[in-house]
Amino acid sequence: MHQKIVVSGVLTYKGKVLLVKRAPTEKFLPGNYEFPGGKVDFGETVDEALKREFQEETQLVVDVEEFIRSFSYVTGERHTVELVFFVSSESQEVQLSADHTDAQWVEPEKAVSLKISDQIMRTLEIIARFDE
């Protein structure tokens, strides 16, 4: 058994949020849309990890802004804790890594038409409340 810390970033632009689609070869949730992000390496700060992962996955340079929420899940022998933050970027031109096959700017309420996890849906619901 072991634990892992994961960070993800919510980038918005003109009322839409960036979601990236996991490659079909990924072991966990293949083909699902998610927020860019990934594992926090040992000794790395949460901000450093989120900036690095976001750039690796999308080629976007981001600033970490505000904490949104956390959640956790268990898969097999791994317990994962995920921390979700708003991020900002001066660019919206996404260039995906091999870990993802698509990127979409989606209005949060229309994301239900995509293959997303319950936790991504919950985060989108929270984001929608920020805009009210």
N, C-alpha and C positions, 0 to 999 in steps of 0.2 A: 504494500500500500504506500502511496505517496500523494503529496499535495502539489498543486501547481497554481500559480497566480497568472491570470490573463488580463490584459487591458484591451479595451476597444474604444474607438472614437466615433462620435456622431458629428459629421460635417454637414452643415446645411447651406443651401444656396437658393435664393428666391423661393423660399417655402418648401423646398424639396430636400431630401436627405440622401446621402450617398450610401448605396448598398452594393456589395460585391458578392459574386457567386462563387462558392467553393467548387474547385475542380472535381470531376467525377471520380478521380483517383484518390481523393482525400478519405482517410479512414473514418473520421467523425463528421457526420452530417454532409455527405457528398451531395453536390448540387443545390445546397441551401444557400440563400442570400443571408449576408451578415454584415455587420459593421467592420471596417478594416481594424486590424489589431492582432495581438498574439501574446505569446508567453513573455513574462518578465524573467530575464536572465539573472542568475545569481550575482548579487552586488550592484545591480542596476536599479535606478530609481523608477518609479511608476511613470513619471514624465518622460524619462529617457527611453524607456521601453516603448511607450506609445508613439513617440516621435519616430523611433527607428522602425518599428513594425509598420506604421502607416506609410513611411517612405518606401520600405521594401515592397509593400504590396501594391502601392498606387503611384509611386514616384512623386507624391505630393509632400511638401514640407509644411508641417502643421505646428501650431502653438496649442498647448493644452490649456483649456479655459476653466471649465466648471465641472465638478463631479455631478453625475446624474443619479446613479444607483449602483448597487452591487447585487449579485446573486451567485448561487453556487449549485453545482450538480456533481453527481457521482457516476462515473462510467467505468465498469469493471473495478480495478484496484486503484483508480485515480479519483481524487477529490479535487475539483477545480473551483477556484473562486475567481469570478470575473468582476472587474471594476470598469464602469462605463463613464466616459467623460465627453463633454462637448469639446470640440476642437475647432480651430479656425485656420484658414489658409488663404493666401492671396491668389491662388490658382485653382481652377476647377478641371484642369485637363488631366485626366486619369490615364496612366499607362500601367496596365496590370502585370503582375508577376505570373509565373507559371502556376502558382497555387490557386489562381482564380481565372474563370473563363468569361466573365461578364461584369460590367459595372453599370448601374443605373441610378439616375437621380429620380427619386420617387416621392410623391406627396405621401406623407405618413399614412393617411387614411386609405390610400390606394395600394399600399404594400401588401394587403391581405391577398391580392391576386398572385403574389409571388410565393415561392416555397421558402417559408421562414419558420424559425422555431418559436415556441410560445414565449421564450424570454426576449427575443427580438421584438415580437408583437407587443409585449408588455412595455418595453422601453419606448417603442413608437407611441404608445398610448400616453406615456408620461411626457414625451416630447410635445405631443399635441396640446397638453395642458399648459405647457410653457408659453405657447402661442396665443392662448385665450386672453 
